[in-house]
Amino acid sequence: MTKKFKLTDLDCANCAAKMENAIKKLDGVHDASVSFMTQRLTVDADDERFEEIMDQIEKTCRKVEPDCRILRK
């Protein structure tokens, strides 16, 4: 399943790249993209565990950029 999310308070392109690399290493994530310019996160992950994986992604993002939030609607 692929979903797109809006990011808030992502302050630099370097942090976006670090987040993207860390997210791609998570179990169950097939692909991920973090765009600093559009403030968007695109995630392709296992359907059955998607919410659990998103929780892990949020924790990972906070380690890199503590102020950044993922708007999960």
CHARMM internal coordinates of N, CA and C (Angstrom, degrees):
IC EDIT
DIST 1 N 1 CA 1.4390
DIST 1 CA 1 C 1.5299
ANGL 1 N 1 CA 1 C 108.78
DIST 1 C 2 N 1.3098
ANGL 1 CA 1 C 2 N 116.18
DIHE 1 N 1 CA 1 C 2 N 132.09
DIST 2 N 2 CA 1.4626
ANGL 1 C 2 N 2 CA 121.78
DIHE 1 CA 1 C 2 N 2 CA 177.85
DIST 2 CA 2 C 1.5225
ANGL 2 N 2 CA 2 C 108.96
DIHE 1 C 2 N 2 CA 2 C -112.00
DIST 2 C 3 N 1.3283
ANGL 2 CA 2 C 3 N 115.02
DIHE 2 N 2 CA 2 C 3 N 130.16
DIST 3 N 3 CA 1.4646
ANGL 2 C 3 N 3 CA 120.55
DIHE 2 CA 2 C 3 N 3 CA 178.33
DIST 3 CA 3 C 1.5162
ANGL 3 N 3 CA 3 C 109.59
DIHE 2 C 3 N 3 CA 3 C -136.38
DIST 3 C 4 N 1.3357
ANGL 3 CA 3 C 4 N 114.73
DIHE 3 N 3 CA 3 C 4 N 153.00
DIST 4 N 4 CA 1.4659
ANGL 3 C 4 N 4 CA 121.51
DIHE 3 CA 3 C 4 N 4 CA 177.50
DIST 4 CA 4 C 1.5243
ANGL 4 N 4 CA 4 C 109.06
DIHE 3 C 4 N 4 CA 4 C -115.06
DIST 4 C 5 N 1.3306
ANGL 4 CA 4 C 5 N 114.96
DIHE 4 N 4 CA 4 C 5 N 142.32
DIST 5 N 5 CA 1.4547
ANGL 4 C 5 N 5 CA 121.34
DIHE 4 CA 4 C 5 N 5 CA -178.84
DIST 5 CA 5 C 1.5211
ANGL 5 N 5 CA 5 C 109.99
DIHE 4 C 5 N 5 CA 5 C -133.65
DIST 5 C 6 N 1.3186
ANGL 5 CA 5 C 6 N 116.05
DIHE 5 N 5 CA 5 C 6 N 146.18
DIST 6 N 6 CA 1.4629
ANGL 5 C 6 N 6 CA 122.18
DIHE 5 CA 5 C 6 N 6 CA 175.71
DIST 6 CA 6 C 1.5248
ANGL 6 N 6 CA 6 C 107.79
DIHE 5 C 6 N 6 CA 6 C -84.29
DIST 6 C 7 N 1.3230
ANGL 6 CA 6 C 7 N 116.24
DIHE 6 N 6 CA 6 C 7 N 140.08
DIST 7 N 7 CA 1.4595
ANGL 6 C 7 N 7 CA 122.35
DIHE 6 CA 6 C 7 N 7 CA 176.53
DIST 7 CA 7 C 1.5289
ANGL 7 N 7 CA 7 C 109.00
DIHE 6 C 7 N 7 CA 7 C -108.88
DIST 7 C 8 N 1.3189
ANGL 7 CA 7 C 8 N 116.29
DIHE 7 N 7 CA 7 C 8 N 148.10
DIST 8 N 8 CA 1.4544
ANGL 7 C 8 N 8 CA 120.40
DIHE 7 CA 7 C 8 N 8 CA 174.04
DIST 8 CA 8 C 1.5213
ANGL 8 N 8 CA 8 C 108.99
DIHE 7 C 8 N 8 CA 8 C -124.58
DIST 8 C 9 N 1.3168
ANGL 8 CA 8 C 9 N 115.82
DIHE 8 N 8 CA 8 C 9 N 146.37
DIST 9 N 9 CA 1.4759
ANGL 8 C 9 N 9 CA 123.47
DIHE 8 CA 8 C 9 N 9 CA 176.36
DIST 9 CA 9 C 1.5265
ANGL 9 N 9 CA 9 C 114.19
DIHE 8 C 9 N 9 CA 9 C 61.88
DIST 9 C 10 N 1.3280
ANGL 9 CA 9 C 10 N 116.96
DIHE 9 N 9 CA 9 C 10 N 33.50
DIST 10 N 10 CA 1.4621
ANGL 9 C 10 N 10 CA 121.26
DIHE 9 CA 9 C 10 N 10 CA 171.21
DIST 10 CA 10 C 1.5205
ANGL 10 N 10 CA 10 C 105.86
DIHE 9 C 10 N 10 CA 10 C -86.09
DIST 10 C 11 N 1.3369
ANGL 10 CA 10 C 11 N 116.90
DIHE 10 N 10 CA 10 C 11 N 113.37
DIST 11 N 11 CA 1.4605
ANGL 10 C 11 N 11 CA 121.18
DIHE 10 CA 10 C 11 N 11 CA -166.60
DIST 11 CA 11 C 1.5236
ANGL 11 N 11 CA 11 C 116.99
DIHE 10 C 11 N 11 CA 11 C -94.56
DIST 11 C 12 N 1.3321
ANGL 11 CA 11 C 12 N 118.39
DIHE 11 N 11 CA 11 C 12 N -19.59
DIST 12 N 12 CA 1.4704
ANGL 11 C 12 N 12 CA 116.76
DIHE 11 CA 11 C 12 N 12 CA -178.37
DIST 12 CA 12 C 1.5246
ANGL 12 N 12 CA 12 C 111.96
DIHE 11 C 12 N 12 CA 12 C -150.29
DIST 12 C 13 N 1.3099
ANGL 12 CA 12 C 13 N 115.40
DIHE 12 N 12 CA 12 C 13 N 153.81
DIST 13 N 13 CA 1.4598
ANGL 12 C 13 N 13 CA 122.06
DIHE 12 CA 12 C 13 N 13 CA -178.42
DIST 13 CA 13 C 1.5295
ANGL 13 N 13 CA 13 C 111.05
DIHE 12 C 13 N 13 CA 13 C -66.58
DIST 13 C 14 N 1.3186
ANGL 13 CA 13 C 14 N 117.15
DIHE 13 N 13 CA 13 C 14 N -33.73
DIST 14 N 14 CA 1.4574
ANGL 13 C 14 N 14 CA 120.94
DIHE 13 CA 13 C 14 N 14 CA 178.95
DIST 14 CA 14 C 1.5322
ANGL 14 N 14 CA 14 C 110.64
DIHE 13 C 14 N 14 CA 14 C -63.62
DIST 14 C 15 N 1.3262
ANGL 14 CA 14 C 15 N 116.64
DIHE 14 N 14 CA 14 C 15 N -41.55
DIST 15 N 15 CA 1.4688
ANGL 14 C 15 N 15 CA 120.96
DIHE 14 CA 14 C 15 N 15 CA 177.81
DIST 15 CA 15 C 1.5262
ANGL 15 N 15 CA 15 C 110.09
DIHE 14 C 15 N 15 CA 15 C -64.36
DIST 15 C 16 N 1.3218
ANGL 15 CA 15 C 16 N 117.15
DIHE 15 N 15 CA 15 C 16 N -39.53
DIST 16 N 16 CA 1.4660
ANGL 15 C 16 N 16 CA 121.39
DIHE 15 CA 15 C 16 N 16 CA 178.43
DIST 16 CA 16 C 1.5309
ANGL 16 N 16 CA 16 C 110.14
DIHE 15 C 16 N 16 CA 16 C -60.55
DIST 16 C 17 N 1.3235
ANGL 16 CA 16 C 17 N 116.71
DIHE 16 N 16 CA 16 C 17 N -42.76
DIST 17 N 17 CA 1.4687
ANGL 16 C 17 N 17 CA 121.06
DIHE 16 CA 16 C 17 N 17 CA 179.62
DIST 17 CA 17 C 1.5254
ANGL 17 N 17 CA 17 C 110.77
DIHE 16 C 17 N 17 CA 17 C -65.55
DIST 17 C 18 N 1.3312
ANGL 17 CA 17 C 18 N 117.20
DIHE 17 N 17 CA 17 C 18 N -41.15
DIST 18 N 18 CA 1.4678
ANGL 17 C 18 N 18 CA 120.93
DIHE 17 CA 17 C 18 N 18 CA 178.47
DIST 18 CA 18 C 1.5287
ANGL 18 N 18 CA 18 C 110.67
DIHE 17 C 18 N 18 CA 18 C -63.55
DIST 18 C 19 N 1.3379
ANGL 18 CA 18 C 19 N 115.94
DIHE 18 N 18 CA 18 C 19 N -42.07
DIST 19 N 19 CA 1.4677
ANGL 18 C 19 N 19 CA 120.26
DIHE 18 CA 18 C 19 N 19 CA 178.71
DIST 19 CA 19 C 1.5220
ANGL 19 N 19 CA 19 C 110.50
DIHE 18 C 19 N 19 CA 19 C -61.95
DIST 19 C 20 N 1.3262
ANGL 19 CA 19 C 20 N 115.81
DIHE 19 N 19 CA 19 C 20 N -46.68
DIST 20 N 20 CA 1.4619
ANGL 19 C 20 N 20 CA 120.71
DIHE 19 CA 19 C 20 N 20 CA -178.55
DIST 20 CA 20 C 1.5242
ANGL 20 N 20 CA 20 C 110.76
DIHE 19 C 20 N 20 CA 20 C -58.07
DIST 20 C 21 N 1.3302
ANGL 20 CA 20 C 21 N 116.76
DIHE 20 N 20 CA 20 C 21 N -46.85
DIST 21 N 21 CA 1.4647
ANGL 20 C 21 N 21 CA 120.46
DIHE 20 CA 20 C 21 N 21 CA -179.56
DIST 21 CA 21 C 1.5241
ANGL 21 N 21 CA 21 C 111.68
DIHE 20 C 21 N 21 CA 21 C -62.89
DIST 21 C 22 N 1.3355
ANGL 21 CA 21 C 22 N 117.09
DIHE 21 N 21 CA 21 C 22 N -41.16
DIST 22 N 22 CA 1.4663
ANGL 21 C 22 N 22 CA 121.08
DIHE 21 CA 21 C 22 N 22 CA -179.51
DIST 22 CA 22 C 1.5285
ANGL 22 N 22 CA 22 C 111.12
DIHE 21 C 22 N 22 CA 22 C -67.59
DIST 22 C 23 N 1.3315
ANGL 22 CA 22 C 23 N 116.84
DIHE 22 N 22 CA 22 C 23 N -40.62
DIST 23 N 23 CA 1.4688
ANGL 22 C 23 N 23 CA 121.09
DIHE 22 CA 22 C 23 N 23 CA -179.32
DIST 23 CA 23 C 1.5255
ANGL 23 N 23 CA 23 C 110.50
DIHE 22 C 23 N 23 CA 23 C -64.82
DIST 23 C 24 N 1.3241
ANGL 23 CA 23 C 24 N 116.85
DIHE 23 N 23 CA 23 C 24 N -40.74
DIST 24 N 24 CA 1.4671
ANGL 23 C 24 N 24 CA 120.80
DIHE 23 CA 23 C 24 N 24 CA -179.11
DIST 24 CA 24 C 1.5306
ANGL 24 N 24 CA 24 C 112.18
DIHE 23 C 24 N 24 CA 24 C -61.74
DIST 24 C 25 N 1.3375
ANGL 24 CA 24 C 25 N 117.17
DIHE 24 N 24 CA 24 C 25 N -24.25
DIST 25 N 25 CA 1.4668
ANGL 24 C 25 N 25 CA 121.39
DIHE 24 CA 24 C 25 N 25 CA -178.66
DIST 25 CA 25 C 1.5277
ANGL 25 N 25 CA 25 C 113.09
DIHE 24 C 25 N 25 CA 25 C -84.36
DIST 25 C 26 N 1.3414
ANGL 25 CA 25 C 26 N 117.58
DIHE 25 N 25 CA 25 C 26 N -10.57
DIST 26 N 26 CA 1.4617
ANGL 25 C 26 N 26 CA 120.65
DIHE 25 CA 25 C 26 N 26 CA -178.55
DIST 26 CA 26 C 1.5200
ANGL 26 N 26 CA 26 C 111.15
DIHE 25 C 26 N 26 CA 26 C -70.31
DIST 26 C 27 N 1.3248
ANGL 26 CA 26 C 27 N 115.69
DIHE 26 N 26 CA 26 C 27 N 143.98
DIST 27 N 27 CA 1.4596
ANGL 26 C 27 N 27 CA 122.33
DIHE 26 CA 26 C 27 N 27 CA 178.75
DIST 27 CA 27 C 1.5280
ANGL 27 N 27 CA 27 C 109.86
DIHE 26 C 27 N 27 CA 27 C -65.01
DIST 27 C 28 N 1.3158
ANGL 27 CA 27 C 28 N 116.64
DIHE 27 N 27 CA 27 C 28 N 129.89
DIST 28 N 28 CA 1.4567
ANGL 27 C 28 N 28 CA 121.57
DIHE 27 CA 27 C 28 N 28 CA 178.96
DIST 28 CA 28 C 1.5140
ANGL 28 N 28 CA 28 C 114.43
DIHE 27 C 28 N 28 CA 28 C 96.23
DIST 28 C 29 N 1.3376
ANGL 28 CA 28 C 29 N 117.18
DIHE 28 N 28 CA 28 C 29 N -11.08
DIST 29 N 29 CA 1.4694
ANGL 28 C 29 N 29 CA 121.19
DIHE 28 CA 28 C 29 N 29 CA 179.25
DIST 29 CA 29 C 1.5239
ANGL 29 N 29 CA 29 C 108.31
DIHE 28 C 29 N 29 CA 29 C -90.36
DIST 29 C 30 N 1.3314
ANGL 29 CA 29 C 30 N 116.55
DIHE 29 N 29 CA 29 C 30 N 123.14
DIST 30 N 30 CA 1.4594
ANGL 29 C 30 N 30 CA 120.96
DIHE 29 CA 29 C 30 N 30 CA 178.85
DIST 30 CA 30 C 1.5311
ANGL 30 N 30 CA 30 C 110.66
DIHE 29 C 30 N 30 CA 30 C -86.68
DIST 30 C 31 N 1.3325
ANGL 30 CA 30 C 31 N 115.84
DIHE 30 N 30 CA 30 C 31 N -40.17
DIST 31 N 31 CA 1.4626
ANGL 30 C 31 N 31 CA 120.93
DIHE 30 CA 30 C 31 N 31 CA 178.87
DIST 31 CA 31 C 1.5202
ANGL 31 N 31 CA 31 C 108.24
DIHE 30 C 31 N 31 CA 31 C -159.77
DIST 31 C 32 N 1.3331
ANGL 31 CA 31 C 32 N 115.36
DIHE 31 N 31 CA 31 C 32 N 155.04
DIST 32 N 32 CA 1.4651
ANGL 31 C 32 N 32 CA 120.40
DIHE 31 CA 31 C 32 N 32 CA 178.43
DIST 32 CA 32 C 1.5207
ANGL 32 N 32 CA 32 C 108.95
DIHE 31 C 32 N 32 CA 32 C -151.94
DIST 32 C 33 N 1.3216
ANGL 32 CA 32 C 33 N 114.91
DIHE 32 N 32 CA 32 C 33 N 150.98
DIST 33 N 33 CA 1.4452
ANGL 32 C 33 N 33 CA 121.45
DIHE 32 CA 32 C 33 N 33 CA 178.26
DIST 33 CA 33 C 1.5280
ANGL 33 N 33 CA 33 C 108.47
DIHE 32 C 33 N 33 CA 33 C -142.60
DIST 33 C 34 N 1.3319
ANGL 33 CA 33 C 34 N 116.40
DIHE 33 N 33 CA 33 C 34 N 130.13
DIST 34 N 34 CA 1.4640
ANGL 33 C 34 N 34 CA 121.70
DIHE 33 CA 33 C 34 N 34 CA 176.08
DIST 34 CA 34 C 1.5177
ANGL 34 N 34 CA 34 C 106.91
DIHE 33 C 34 N 34 CA 34 C -118.79
DIST 34 C 35 N 1.3298
ANGL 34 CA 34 C 35 N 116.59
DIHE 34 N 34 CA 34 C 35 N 118.98
DIST 35 N 35 CA 1.4587
ANGL 34 C 35 N 35 CA 121.30
DIHE 34 CA 34 C 35 N 35 CA -179.84
DIST 35 CA 35 C 1.5167
ANGL 35 N 35 CA 35 C 110.17
DIHE 34 C 35 N 35 CA 35 C -106.25
DIST 35 C 36 N 1.3220
ANGL 35 CA 35 C 36 N 115.86
DIHE 35 N 35 CA 35 C 36 N 116.25
DIST 36 N 36 CA 1.4655
ANGL 35 C 36 N 36 CA 120.60
DIHE 35 CA 35 C 36 N 36 CA 176.90
DIST 36 CA 36 C 1.5253
ANGL 36 N 36 CA 36 C 110.52
DIHE 35 C 36 N 36 CA 36 C -67.85
DIST 36 C 37 N 1.3236
ANGL 36 CA 36 C 37 N 116.50
DIHE 36 N 36 CA 36 C 37 N -40.63
DIST 37 N 37 CA 1.4716
ANGL 36 C 37 N 37 CA 120.71
DIHE 36 CA 36 C 37 N 37 CA -176.52
DIST 37 CA 37 C 1.5314
ANGL 37 N 37 CA 37 C 112.29
DIHE 36 C 37 N 37 CA 37 C -62.69
DIST 37 C 38 N 1.3240
ANGL 37 CA 37 C 38 N 117.27
DIHE 37 N 37 CA 37 C 38 N -43.47
DIST 38 N 38 CA 1.4675
ANGL 37 C 38 N 38 CA 120.13
DIHE 37 CA 37 C 38 N 38 CA -177.45
DIST 38 CA 38 C 1.5215
ANGL 38 N 38 CA 38 C 112.56
DIHE 37 C 38 N 38 CA 38 C -97.94
DIST 38 C 39 N 1.3469
ANGL 38 CA 38 C 39 N 116.84
DIHE 38 N 38 CA 38 C 39 N -4.57
DIST 39 N 39 CA 1.4728
ANGL 38 C 39 N 39 CA 121.86
DIHE 38 CA 38 C 39 N 39 CA -178.58
DIST 39 CA 39 C 1.5356
ANGL 39 N 39 CA 39 C 110.64
DIHE 38 C 39 N 39 CA 39 C 56.29
DIST 39 C 40 N 1.3434
ANGL 39 CA 39 C 40 N 115.83
DIHE 39 N 39 CA 39 C 40 N 46.71
DIST 40 N 40 CA 1.4691
ANGL 39 C 40 N 40 CA 121.40
DIHE 39 CA 39 C 40 N 40 CA -178.15
DIST 40 CA 40 C 1.5291
ANGL 40 N 40 CA 40 C 111.18
DIHE 39 C 40 N 40 CA 40 C -127.03
DIST 40 C 41 N 1.3243
ANGL 40 CA 40 C 41 N 113.77
DIHE 40 N 40 CA 40 C 41 N 147.50
DIST 41 N 41 CA 1.4537
ANGL 40 C 41 N 41 CA 122.57
DIHE 40 CA 40 C 41 N 41 CA 174.19
DIST 41 CA 41 C 1.5214
ANGL 41 N 41 CA 41 C 107.36
DIHE 40 C 41 N 41 CA 41 C -118.78
DIST 41 C 42 N 1.3235
ANGL 41 CA 41 C 42 N 116.95
DIHE 41 N 41 CA 41 C 42 N 127.37
DIST 42 N 42 CA 1.4636
ANGL 41 C 42 N 42 CA 122.11
DIHE 41 CA 41 C 42 N 42 CA 174.92
DIST 42 CA 42 C 1.5223
ANGL 42 N 42 CA 42 C 106.99
DIHE 41 C 42 N 42 CA 42 C -115.55
DIST 42 C 43 N 1.3353
ANGL 42 CA 42 C 43 N 115.73
DIHE 42 N 42 CA 42 C 43 N 127.18
DIST 43 N 43 CA 1.4652
ANGL 42 C 43 N 43 CA 121.18
DIHE 42 CA 42 C 43 N 43 CA -176.64
DIST 43 CA 43 C 1.5210
ANGL 43 N 43 CA 43 C 110.23
DIHE 42 C 43 N 43 CA 43 C -127.25
DIST 43 C 44 N 1.3189
ANGL 43 CA 43 C 44 N 116.03
DIHE 43 N 43 CA 43 C 44 N 131.66
DIST 44 N 44 CA 1.4598
ANGL 43 C 44 N 44 CA 122.54
DIHE 43 CA 43 C 44 N 44 CA 171.54
DIST 44 CA 44 C 1.5251
ANGL 44 N 44 CA 44 C 105.98
DIHE 43 C 44 N 44 CA 44 C -115.84
DIST 44 C 45 N 1.3497
ANGL 44 CA 44 C 45 N 115.80
DIHE 44 N 44 CA 44 C 45 N 112.26
DIST 45 N 45 CA 1.4646
ANGL 44 C 45 N 45 CA 120.24
DIHE 44 CA 44 C 45 N 45 CA -174.94
DIST 45 CA 45 C 1.5216
ANGL 45 N 45 CA 45 C 110.77
DIHE 44 C 45 N 45 CA 45 C -143.11
DIST 45 C 46 N 1.3423
ANGL 45 CA 45 C 46 N 115.16
DIHE 45 N 45 CA 45 C 46 N 171.79
DIST 46 N 46 CA 1.4681
ANGL 45 C 46 N 46 CA 121.69
DIHE 45 CA 45 C 46 N 46 CA 179.07
DIST 46 CA 46 C 1.5216
ANGL 46 N 46 CA 46 C 110.71
DIHE 45 C 46 N 46 CA 46 C -57.32
DIST 46 C 47 N 1.3312
ANGL 46 CA 46 C 47 N 116.34
DIHE 46 N 46 CA 46 C 47 N 131.99
DIST 47 N 47 CA 1.4679
ANGL 46 C 47 N 47 CA 121.94
DIHE 46 CA 46 C 47 N 47 CA 180.00
DIST 47 CA 47 C 1.5266
ANGL 47 N 47 CA 47 C 112.41
DIHE 46 C 47 N 47 CA 47 C -61.41
DIST 47 C 48 N 1.3314
ANGL 47 CA 47 C 48 N 116.69
DIHE 47 N 47 CA 47 C 48 N -45.40
DIST 48 N 48 CA 1.4609
ANGL 47 C 48 N 48 CA 121.55
DIHE 47 CA 47 C 48 N 48 CA -173.45
DIST 48 CA 48 C 1.5274
ANGL 48 N 48 CA 48 C 112.73
DIHE 47 C 48 N 48 CA 48 C -64.64
DIST 48 C 49 N 1.3113
ANGL 48 CA 48 C 49 N 117.35
DIHE 48 N 48 CA 48 C 49 N -30.54
DIST 49 N 49 CA 1.4649
ANGL 48 C 49 N 49 CA 121.58
DIHE 48 CA 48 C 49 N 49 CA -174.91
DIST 49 CA 49 C 1.5310
ANGL 49 N 49 CA 49 C 112.39
DIHE 48 C 49 N 49 CA 49 C -114.50
DIST 49 C 50 N 1.3201
ANGL 49 CA 49 C 50 N 117.68
DIHE 49 N 49 CA 49 C 50 N 20.58
DIST 50 N 50 CA 1.4595
ANGL 49 C 50 N 50 CA 119.89
DIHE 49 CA 49 C 50 N 50 CA -170.11
DIST 50 CA 50 C 1.5314
ANGL 50 N 50 CA 50 C 113.14
DIHE 49 C 50 N 50 CA 50 C -58.73
DIST 50 C 51 N 1.3151
ANGL 50 CA 50 C 51 N 118.34
DIHE 50 N 50 CA 50 C 51 N -45.68
DIST 51 N 51 CA 1.4689
ANGL 50 C 51 N 51 CA 120.54
DIHE 50 CA 50 C 51 N 51 CA -178.86
DIST 51 CA 51 C 1.5263
ANGL 51 N 51 CA 51 C 111.63
DIHE 50 C 51 N 51 CA 51 C -65.16
DIST 51 C 52 N 1.3312
ANGL 51 CA 51 C 52 N 116.41
DIHE 51 N 51 CA 51 C 52 N -39.63
DIST 52 N 52 CA 1.4715
ANGL 51 C 52 N 52 CA 121.28
DIHE 51 CA 51 C 52 N 52 CA 177.17
DIST 52 CA 52 C 1.5331
ANGL 52 N 52 CA 52 C 110.34
DIHE 51 C 52 N 52 CA 52 C -63.29
DIST 52 C 53 N 1.3185
ANGL 52 CA 52 C 53 N 116.23
DIHE 52 N 52 CA 52 C 53 N -42.56
DIST 53 N 53 CA 1.4617
ANGL 52 C 53 N 53 CA 121.09
DIHE 52 CA 52 C 53 N 53 CA 178.82
DIST 53 CA 53 C 1.5265
ANGL 53 N 53 CA 53 C 110.21
DIHE 52 C 53 N 53 CA 53 C -64.78
DIST 53 C 54 N 1.3321
ANGL 53 CA 53 C 54 N 117.54
DIHE 53 N 53 CA 53 C 54 N -40.43
DIST 54 N 54 CA 1.4683
ANGL 53 C 54 N 54 CA 120.60
DIHE 53 CA 53 C 54 N 54 CA 178.19
DIST 54 CA 54 C 1.5291
ANGL 54 N 54 CA 54 C 111.54
DIHE 53 C 54 N 54 CA 54 C -62.42
DIST 54 C 55 N 1.3241
ANGL 54 CA 54 C 55 N 117.67
DIHE 54 N 54 CA 54 C 55 N -35.68
DIST 55 N 55 CA 1.4672
ANGL 54 C 55 N 55 CA 120.81
DIHE 54 CA 54 C 55 N 55 CA 175.88
DIST 55 CA 55 C 1.5263
ANGL 55 N 55 CA 55 C 110.00
DIHE 54 C 55 N 55 CA 55 C -62.49
DIST 55 C 56 N 1.3296
ANGL 55 CA 55 C 56 N 117.25
DIHE 55 N 55 CA 55 C 56 N -42.13
DIST 56 N 56 CA 1.4633
ANGL 55 C 56 N 56 CA 121.63
DIHE 55 CA 55 C 56 N 56 CA 177.80
DIST 56 CA 56 C 1.5279
ANGL 56 N 56 CA 56 C 110.56
DIHE 55 C 56 N 56 CA 56 C -65.22
DIST 56 C 57 N 1.3267
ANGL 56 CA 56 C 57 N 116.83
DIHE 56 N 56 CA 56 C 57 N -39.26
DIST 57 N 57 CA 1.4606
ANGL 56 C 57 N 57 CA 121.23
DIHE 56 CA 56 C 57 N 57 CA 179.29
DIST 57 CA 57 C 1.5225
ANGL 57 N 57 CA 57 C 110.21
DIHE 56 C 57 N 57 CA 57 C -63.46
DIST 57 C 58 N 1.3259
ANGL 57 CA 57 C 58 N 117.60
DIHE 57 N 57 CA 57 C 58 N -41.70
DIST 58 N 58 CA 1.4660
ANGL 57 C 58 N 58 CA 120.63
DIHE 57 CA 57 C 58 N 58 CA 178.79
DIST 58 CA 58 C 1.5292
ANGL 58 N 58 CA 58 C 110.91
DIHE 57 C 58 N 58 CA 58 C -61.20
DIST 58 C 59 N 1.3278
ANGL 58 CA 58 C 59 N 117.32
DIHE 58 N 58 CA 58 C 59 N -44.15
DIST 59 N 59 CA 1.4661
ANGL 58 C 59 N 59 CA 120.97
DIHE 58 CA 58 C 59 N 59 CA 178.53
DIST 59 CA 59 C 1.5228
ANGL 59 N 59 CA 59 C 110.70
DIHE 58 C 59 N 59 CA 59 C -62.14
DIST 59 C 60 N 1.3252
ANGL 59 CA 59 C 60 N 116.34
DIHE 59 N 59 CA 59 C 60 N -42.24
DIST 60 N 60 CA 1.4625
ANGL 59 C 60 N 60 CA 121.54
DIHE 59 CA 59 C 60 N 60 CA 179.50
DIST 60 CA 60 C 1.5247
ANGL 60 N 60 CA 60 C 110.90
DIHE 59 C 60 N 60 CA 60 C -62.66
DIST 60 C 61 N 1.3216
ANGL 60 CA 60 C 61 N 116.68
DIHE 60 N 60 CA 60 C 61 N -43.51
DIST 61 N 61 CA 1.4602
ANGL 60 C 61 N 61 CA 120.84
DIHE 60 CA 60 C 61 N 61 CA -179.38
DIST 61 CA 61 C 1.5240
ANGL 61 N 61 CA 61 C 111.58
DIHE 60 C 61 N 61 CA 61 C -64.89
DIST 61 C 62 N 1.3292
ANGL 61 CA 61 C 62 N 116.89
DIHE 61 N 61 CA 61 C 62 N -38.64
DIST 62 N 62 CA 1.4687
ANGL 61 C 62 N 62 CA 120.31
DIHE 61 CA 61 C 62 N 62 CA 179.61
DIST 62 CA 62 C 1.5209
ANGL 62 N 62 CA 62 C 112.13
DIHE 61 C 62 N 62 CA 62 C -65.41
DIST 62 C 63 N 1.3345
ANGL 62 CA 62 C 63 N 116.97
DIHE 62 N 62 CA 62 C 63 N -30.94
DIST 63 N 63 CA 1.4692
ANGL 62 C 63 N 63 CA 120.10
DIHE 62 CA 62 C 63 N 63 CA 177.78
DIST 63 CA 63 C 1.5217
ANGL 63 N 63 CA 63 C 110.71
DIHE 62 C 63 N 63 CA 63 C -65.97
DIST 63 C 64 N 1.3266
ANGL 63 CA 63 C 64 N 116.52
DIHE 63 N 63 CA 63 C 64 N -37.15
DIST 64 N 64 CA 1.4674
ANGL 63 C 64 N 64 CA 121.45
DIHE 63 CA 63 C 64 N 64 CA -178.39
DIST 64 CA 64 C 1.5234
ANGL 64 N 64 CA 64 C 110.77
DIHE 63 C 64 N 64 CA 64 C -81.97
DIST 64 C 65 N 1.3138
ANGL 64 CA 64 C 65 N 116.71
DIHE 64 N 64 CA 64 C 65 N -46.86
DIST 65 N 65 CA 1.4763
ANGL 64 C 65 N 65 CA 123.17
DIHE 64 CA 64 C 65 N 65 CA -175.68
DIST 65 CA 65 C 1.5369
ANGL 65 N 65 CA 65 C 107.52
DIHE 64 C 65 N 65 CA 65 C -135.44
DIST 65 C 66 N 1.3507
ANGL 65 CA 65 C 66 N 117.80
DIHE 65 N 65 CA 65 C 66 N 90.88
DIST 66 N 66 CA 1.4680
ANGL 65 C 66 N 66 CA 121.09
DIHE 65 CA 65 C 66 N 66 CA -174.06
DIST 66 CA 66 C 1.5231
ANGL 66 N 66 CA 66 C 115.68
DIHE 65 C 66 N 66 CA 66 C -56.35
DIST 66 C 67 N 1.3271
ANGL 66 CA 66 C 67 N 118.53
DIHE 66 N 66 CA 66 C 67 N -28.20
DIST 67 N 67 CA 1.4670
ANGL 66 C 67 N 67 CA 121.49
DIHE 66 CA 66 C 67 N 67 CA -178.16
DIST 67 CA 67 C 1.5230
ANGL 67 N 67 CA 67 C 113.61
DIHE 66 C 67 N 67 CA 67 C -85.29
DIST 67 C 68 N 1.3197
ANGL 67 CA 67 C 68 N 117.49
DIHE 67 N 67 CA 67 C 68 N -15.65
DIST 68 N 68 CA 1.4684
ANGL 67 C 68 N 68 CA 121.60
DIHE 67 CA 67 C 68 N 68 CA -175.40
DIST 68 CA 68 C 1.5212
ANGL 68 N 68 CA 68 C 111.02
DIHE 67 C 68 N 68 CA 68 C -72.16
DIST 68 C 69 N 1.3174
ANGL 68 CA 68 C 69 N 115.51
DIHE 68 N 68 CA 68 C 69 N 136.77
DIST 69 N 69 CA 1.4648
ANGL 68 C 69 N 69 CA 121.91
DIHE 68 CA 68 C 69 N 69 CA 178.36
DIST 69 CA 69 C 1.5237
ANGL 69 N 69 CA 69 C 109.74
DIHE 68 C 69 N 69 CA 69 C -126.14
DIST 69 C 70 N 1.3312
ANGL 69 CA 69 C 70 N 115.42
DIHE 69 N 69 CA 69 C 70 N 145.38
DIST 70 N 70 CA 1.4639
ANGL 69 C 70 N 70 CA 122.16
DIHE 69 CA 69 C 70 N 70 CA 175.88
DIST 70 CA 70 C 1.5169
ANGL 70 N 70 CA 70 C 106.80
DIHE 69 C 70 N 70 CA 70 C -102.96
DIST 70 C 71 N 1.3211
ANGL 70 CA 70 C 71 N 116.76
DIHE 70 N 70 CA 70 C 71 N 121.35
DIST 71 N 71 CA 1.4607
ANGL 70 C 71 N 71 CA 121.17
DIHE 70 CA 70 C 71 N 71 CA 179.32
DIST 71 CA 71 C 1.5196
ANGL 71 N 71 CA 71 C 108.09
DIHE 70 C 71 N 71 CA 71 C -84.97
DIST 71 C 72 N 1.3298
ANGL 71 CA 71 C 72 N 116.43
DIHE 71 N 71 CA 71 C 72 N 106.53
DIST 72 N 72 CA 1.4678
ANGL 71 C 72 N 72 CA 121.81
DIHE 71 CA 71 C 72 N 72 CA -174.09
DIST 72 CA 72 C 1.5160
ANGL 72 N 72 CA 72 C 113.63
DIHE 71 C 72 N 72 CA 72 C -96.83
DIST 72 C 73 N 1.2824
ANGL 72 CA 72 C 73 N 119.64
DIHE 72 N 72 CA 72 C 73 N 14.88
DIST 73 N 73 CA 1.4675
ANGL 72 C 73 N 73 CA 125.91
DIHE 72 CA 72 C 73 N 73 CA 176.53
DIST 73 CA 73 C 1.4952
ANGL 73 N 73 CA 73 C 112.17
DIHE 72 C 73 N 73 CA 73 C 49.17
END
COOR INIT
IC SEED 1 N 1 CA 1 C
IC BUILD
